[in-house]
Amino acid sequence: MADLRINLAGIESPNPFWLASAPPTNTGYQVQRAFEAGWGGAVWKTLGDPIINTSSRFAAVHFNGQRVAGFNNIELITDRPLEVNLKEIAETKKLFPDRALVVSLMVEPKRDKWHEIVKKVEAVGVDGLELNFGCPHGMAERGMGSASGQQPDLVEKQTYWAKEAARTPVIVKLTPNITDITATALAAVRGCADAISLINTINSLAGVDLDTWNTIPHVGGKGSHGGYCGPAVKPIALNMVAECARHPRIDVPISGIGGISDWRDAVEFMLMGATGVQICTAAMHHGFRIVEDMIDGLNNYLDSKGIASVSELTGRSVERYTEWGNLDLNYAVTAQIDTEVCISCNKCYIACEDTSHQCIDRLTDDTGRSYLKVREEDCVGCNLCAIVCPVEGAIEMIEQPASGISMTWNERQAAIATLKQRKEA
């Protein structure tokens, strides 16, 4: 069995699977149930000045038969008194001393407010703090959450204020509702953050009821924008994690969040730079015991790769993620259809004919049986036919022999500039 232990900026846990700060970590009862199920850590639901939550606060986007492809919520931070939360945090840490117990915090952007809550929370024995600069709704309208998280100067200041009082590691949770995630990640680093976590939820409206015309969800006929998460946001989250991981000046550990539903998703996030991952929607959909499959799957994967420790995965794919201008323009793949596997549904033909490069022919053999064939000389290797094909293995993208030396767009432009300079000289 591989070693699944991680150390995120000094916060240790027996495996990389943590519950994210959200409804599943609202109470000691819930977090203790999660730890009993096997979760390596949890980030307690955001503490601050308690608020009043609305009734009717969740919504989901179902797609093509898949339940909860995306999840939307308008729930805010804790609606329970700080003293009650602190008492349950202390009890939980005492019962599970080997699990990572981090607490999410959100207060007004004032130095004394940050000092006050940091000291109170650390006094009950937490392993670390997570500053919530990501919540896009409700709290943002009050100048907190993503309203702070979208301003690098406020991210830096508030991180520094928290660090002034903190004795445990400070993680800064970043909002995806921004043009460049690395701008705020760098601000967190300047503020002396020990780690960053991302992404928080994406600003969204789940839908509109076509019968009543109410938003989904609605509160007495009125709706509001909320935070979007779940499997649908994974590609966005994975990109932002990778952008931070490959930035030379963002030199702190990353806790990956966003659409992680199983061990495979977790491995992808770790390969792209995350030390560990946080999970919410999958737990809300299927319950805490999903972590058992995650642990087993990760163990089996590491064993199959001959990897002794999960920490060896972190960042292994980062160097393969680059700017478009660094891609080899002479690299080529073409589609190949296996006629023995193909069911002749014509999905690939229609997709290619209508929306791509018209390089699939419908032919008939000597027996009168119709089949599909790719004209390789016209195929640009876009992958669309393989993507829309409903049969695994019916279409493969085959790497072609190199047509010349590697040539990227950046190299091409540099060569053109050099030739121009020579001519001018």
C-alpha positions in Angstrom: 0.0 0.0 0.0 1.3 3.4 -0.9 1.8 6.2 1.6 -1.3 8.5 1.3 -0.1 11.0 3.9 0.3 14.7 2.9 1.7 17.8 4.5 0.2 21.0 3.2 2.3 23.9 4.5 2.8 22.1 7.8 -0.8 20.7 8.1 -0.6 16.9 8.1 -3.4 14.5 7.3 -3.5 10.7 6.7 -4.8 11.1 3.1 -5.2 14.0 0.6 -9.0 14.0 0.7 -10.5 16.9 2.7 -14.0 18.1 2.9 -14.3 21.7 1.7 -15.8 24.5 3.8 -19.5 24.1 3.0 -22.8 22.7 4.3 -21.2 19.2 5.0 -18.8 20.9 7.5 -21.4 23.0 9.3 -21.4 21.1 12.7 -19.2 18.9 14.8 -21.6 16.0 14.3 -21.1 16.2 10.5 -17.3 16.6 10.6 -17.0 13.7 13.1 -19.1 11.5 10.9 -16.8 12.4 8.0 -13.7 11.5 9.9 -15.2 8.2 11.0 -15.8 7.5 7.3 -12.1 8.1 6.6 -11.7 11.7 5.4 -8.2 12.9 6.0 -9.3 16.5 6.8 -12.0 19.0 6.8 -12.3 22.8 6.4 -15.0 23.9 8.9 -17.8 26.0 7.4 -16.9 29.7 7.3 -17.1 31.5 10.7 -17.7 35.2 11.1 -20.7 37.2 12.3 -23.6 34.7 12.1 -26.1 35.5 9.4 -29.7 34.4 8.7 -29.8 32.0 5.7 -32.8 31.8 3.3 -35.2 28.9 3.0 -34.8 27.4 -0.5 -31.1 27.8 -1.2 -29.8 25.0 -3.4 -30.3 24.2 -7.1 -28.8 21.7 -9.5 -28.2 21.5 -13.2 -29.0 18.0 -14.6 -27.6 17.2 -18.0 -28.5 14.4 -20.4 -29.6 12.1 -17.7 -26.8 12.9 -15.2 -28.1 14.2 -11.9 -26.2 17.1 -10.4 -23.8 17.8 -13.3 -23.6 21.3 -11.7 -24.7 22.6 -8.3 -25.7 26.1 -7.3 -26.3 27.6 -3.9 -27.2 30.9 -2.3 -26.3 29.8 1.2 -23.9 32.0 3.2 -21.5 31.6 6.1 -22.4 30.0 9.4 -25.8 30.9 10.9 -24.7 29.5 14.3 -23.1 31.4 17.2 -19.3 31.5 17.2 -19.1 30.1 20.7 -21.1 27.0 19.7 -18.8 26.4 16.7 -15.7 26.8 18.7 -16.9 24.3 21.3 -17.6 21.7 18.6 -14.3 22.4 16.9 -12.4 21.7 20.1 -14.4 18.5 20.7 -13.8 17.3 17.2 -10.1 17.9 17.3 -9.9 16.1 20.6 -11.7 13.0 19.2 -9.7 13.0 16.0 -6.2 14.3 16.7 -4.7 12.8 13.6 -7.0 14.5 11.1 -6.5 17.9 9.6 -9.0 20.4 11.0 -8.8 23.8 9.3 -11.3 26.5 9.9 -12.6 28.9 7.3 -12.9 32.6 8.3 -14.6 35.7 6.9 -14.8 39.1 8.5 -14.9 42.7 7.4 -11.6 43.9 5.9 -10.4 45.5 9.1 -7.2 44.6 10.9 -8.7 44.3 14.4 -11.5 42.0 13.2 -9.0 39.6 11.7 -6.8 39.6 14.8 -9.8 39.0 17.0 -11.3 36.0 15.1 -7.9 34.4 14.4 -7.0 34.4 18.1 -10.4 33.0 19.2 -10.3 30.2 16.7 -6.7 29.2 17.3 -7.3 29.0 21.0 -9.4 25.9 20.5 -6.6 23.9 18.9 -7.1 24.0 15.1 -4.5 22.9 12.6 -4.8 25.8 10.3 -6.9 28.7 9.0 -8.5 29.3 5.5 -9.4 32.9 4.6 -12.5 32.9 2.5 -12.0 35.5 -0.2 -14.1 33.6 -2.6 -17.9 33.5 -1.8 -19.5 35.3 -4.7 -23.0 36.0 -3.2 -24.6 37.5 -0.2 -21.4 38.3 1.7 -19.8 39.9 -1.3 -22.6 42.5 -1.3 -21.4 43.4 2.2 -17.8 43.9 1.1 -16.5 40.5 2.0 -15.9 37.2 0.2 -15.2 37.7 -3.5 -15.7 41.5 -3.2 -12.4 41.4 -1.3 -11.0 38.5 -3.3 -11.2 40.4 -6.6 -9.0 43.1 -5.3 -5.3 42.1 -5.0 -4.5 44.9 -2.6 -7.2 43.7 -0.2 -6.2 40.1 -0.5 -2.6 41.0 0.4 -3.6 43.3 3.3 -6.1 40.9 4.9 -3.7 37.9 4.5 -1.0 39.9 6.2 -3.4 41.0 9.0 -4.4 37.4 9.6 -0.7 36.3 9.6 0.2 38.9 12.2 -2.0 37.1 14.7 -1.8 33.5 13.4 0.4 30.8 14.9 -0.9 28.1 12.6 -0.6 27.9 8.8 -2.8 30.3 6.8 -4.4 29.2 3.5 -6.0 31.8 1.3 -9.0 30.6 -0.7 -9.3 32.4 -4.1 -12.3 33.4 -6.1 -12.5 32.3 -9.8 -14.6 35.3 -10.6 -11.6 37.3 -11.8 -9.8 37.7 -15.1 -6.4 36.4 -13.9 -6.3 34.1 -10.9 -2.5 34.5 -10.6 -2.9 38.2 -9.8 -4.7 37.4 -6.5 -2.6 34.3 -5.9 0.5 36.5 -6.0 -1.2 39.0 -3.7 -1.7 36.2 -1.2 1.9 35.2 -1.5 3.0 38.8 -0.9 0.7 38.8 2.2 2.8 35.8 3.5 0.1 33.1 2.9 1.4 29.6 3.7 -0.8 28.1 1.0 -3.6 28.9 -1.4 -6.8 26.9 -2.1 -8.8 27.2 -5.3 -11.3 27.5 -6.7 -14.3 28.8 -4.8 -17.6 28.9 -6.5 -18.4 30.6 -9.8 -21.0 33.3 -10.0 -24.2 31.8 -11.5 -27.9 31.5 -12.0 -29.0 27.9 -12.1 -32.1 28.4 -14.3 -35.6 29.8 -14.7 -38.8 27.8 -14.2 -40.6 27.9 -17.6 -44.0 27.5 -15.9 -43.8 30.1 -13.1 -41.0 32.2 -14.5 -39.3 32.1 -11.1 -35.6 31.8 -10.8 -34.2 28.5 -9.6 -34.0 28.5 -6.6 -36.3 31.3 -5.6 -37.3 32.8 -2.2 -40.9 33.8 -2.2 -40.8 34.7 -5.9 -37.4 36.4 -5.8 -34.0 35.0 -6.8 -30.4 36.0 -6.6 -27.1 35.0 -8.1 -25.3 32.1 -6.3 -22.2 30.0 -6.4 -21.7 27.3 -9.0 -19.7 24.1 -8.3 -19.8 20.4 -9.1 -18.4 18.3 -12.0 -19.2 21.0 -14.5 -16.6 23.4 -13.1 -13.7 20.9 -13.0 -12.0 22.1 -16.2 -12.1 25.7 -15.0 -10.7 24.8 -11.6 -8.0 22.5 -13.1 -6.8 25.3 -15.4 -6.6 27.8 -12.6 -4.7 25.4 -10.3 -2.3 24.8 -13.2 -1.9 28.5 -13.9 -0.9 29.1 -10.3 1.3 26.0 -10.1 3.4 26.9 -13.1 3.9 30.5 -12.1 7.5 31.0 -10.9 6.6 33.4 -8.1 3.6 31.5 -6.7 5.8 29.2 -4.6 3.3 28.0 -1.9 1.4 24.7 -1.7 -2.0 24.4 -3.4 -5.1 22.8 -2.1 -7.2 21.9 -5.2 -11.0 22.5 -5.2 -13.6 22.3 -7.9 -15.7 19.5 -9.4 -13.6 16.7 -7.8 -15.9 13.6 -7.8 -13.6 10.6 -7.5 -9.9 9.6 -7.1 -9.2 10.1 -10.8 -10.2 13.8 -10.5 -8.0 14.1 -7.4 -5.0 12.6 -9.3 -5.4 15.1 -12.1 -5.4 18.0 -9.6 -2.3 16.7 -7.9 -0.5 16.1 -11.2 -1.3 19.8 -12.1 0.2 21.1 -8.8 -2.1 20.4 -5.9 -0.7 18.9 -2.7 -4.2 17.7 -1.7 -7.8 18.3 -2.6 -11.1 19.5 -1.1 -14.4 18.0 -2.0 -18.0 19.2 -1.4 -20.6 18.5 -4.1 -19.8 14.8 -4.5 -20.2 14.4 -0.8 -23.5 16.2 -0.8 -24.7 14.0 -3.7 -23.5 10.6 -2.5 -22.6 11.0 1.2 -19.4 10.8 3.2 -18.7 7.1 2.5 -17.5 8.0 -1.1 -14.1 8.6 0.5 -13.7 4.8 0.9 -13.7 4.4 -2.9 -11.4 7.4 -3.3 -8.8 5.9 -0.9 -9.0 2.5 -2.5 -8.8 3.8 -6.0 -5.9 6.1 -5.2 -4.0 3.2 -3.5 -4.5 0.9 -6.5 -3.5 3.6 -8.9 -0.3 4.4 -7.1 0.6 0.7 -6.8 0.0 0.2 -10.5 2.4 3.0 -11.2 5.0 1.8 -8.7 4.7 5.1 -6.8 5.5 4.8 -3.1 3.9 8.1 -1.9 1.1 10.2 -3.1 3.3 13.3 -2.6 5.3 12.1 -5.6 2.3 13.0 -7.9 2.3 16.7 -7.0 3.2 18.8 -10.0 4.4 16.0 -12.3 2.4 17.4 -15.2 2.9 21.1 -14.7 5.9 21.3 -17.0 3.7 19.9 -19.8 1.2 22.8 -19.5 2.4 25.9 -21.4 1.3 28.8 -23.6 -0.2 28.0 -27.0 2.7 29.7 -28.7 5.0 26.9 -27.4 3.1 24.1 -29.1 4.7 22.2 -31.9 2.9 23.2 -35.2 4.4 20.2 -37.0 3.0 17.6 -34.7 0.1 15.7 -36.3 -2.6 13.1 -35.5 -5.3 11.8 -37.8 -8.5 9.9 -37.1 -8.8 6.2 -37.8 -12.1 4.3 -37.8 -12.2 0.7 -36.8 -15.0 -0.7 -39.0 -15.2 -3.9 -36.9 -16.2 -1.8 -33.9 -18.1 1.0 -35.6 -21.9 0.7 -35.3 -22.5 3.1 -38.3 -24.5 5.6 -36.3 -23.0 8.3 -38.5 -22.5 10.7 -35.5 -18.9 11.2 -36.6 -19.8 11.8 -40.2 -22.4 14.4 -39.4 -20.2 16.2 -36.9 -17.3 16.3 -39.4 -19.5 17.2 -42.4 -21.5 19.9 -40.7 -19.0 21.5 -38.3 -15.5 20.4 -39.0 -13.4 19.6 -42.1 -15.5 17.2 -44.3 -12.9 14.4 -44.3 -15.1 11.3 -43.6 -16.5 9.5 -46.5 -19.5 7.1 -46.5 -18.5 4.1 -48.7 -19.9 0.7 -49.7 -17.9 -2.5 -49.9 -18.2 -5.4 -52.3 -21.0 -7.0 -50.3 -23.1 -3.8 -50.3 -22.3 -3.0 -46.6 -21.8 0.7 -45.9 -18.8 1.9 -43.9 -17.0 5.1 -42.9 -13.5 6.0 -43.8 -11.3 9.0 -43.0 -9.4 10.7 -45.8 -6.2 11.2 -43.8 -4.8 13.8 -46.2 -7.7 16.1 -45.3 -7.9 15.3 -41.6 -6.6 18.0 -39.3 -6.7 15.9 -36.1 -9.2 18.1 -34.3 -10.5 15.0 -32.3 -14.2 15.9 -32.8 -15.2 12.6 -34.4 -13.6 10.6 -31.5 -15.4 12.9 -29.0 -18.9 12.4 -30.4 -18.5 8.7 -31.1 -20.6 6.7 -28.6 -18.5 3.5 -28.9 -15.3 3.2 -27.0 -12.4 2.3 -29.3 -14.3 2.8 -32.6 -12.2 5.9 -33.5 -8.6 6.4 -32.5 -6.4 9.4 -33.1 -3.2 8.1 -34.6 0.1 10.0 -34.3 1.7 10.6 -37.7 5.4 10.6 -38.6 7.0 14.1 -38.1 6.7 16.2 -41.2 9.7 18.3 -40.2 11.6 19.6 -37.2 9.6 20.9 -34.3 8.4 24.4 -34.9 6.3 26.5 -32.5 4.6 29.7 -33.2 7.0 31.6 -31.0 10.0 30.0 -32.8 8.4 30.8 -36.2 7.9 34.5 -35.2 11.5 34.7 -33.8 12.8 33.2 -37.1 10.8 35.7 -39.2 12.1 38.6 -37.0 15.7 37.4 -37.4 15.4 37.2 -41.2 13.8 40.7 -41.2 16.7 42.1 -39.2 19.3 40.5 -41.5 17.6 42.0 -44.6 17.5 45.4 -43.0 21.2 45.1 -42.1 
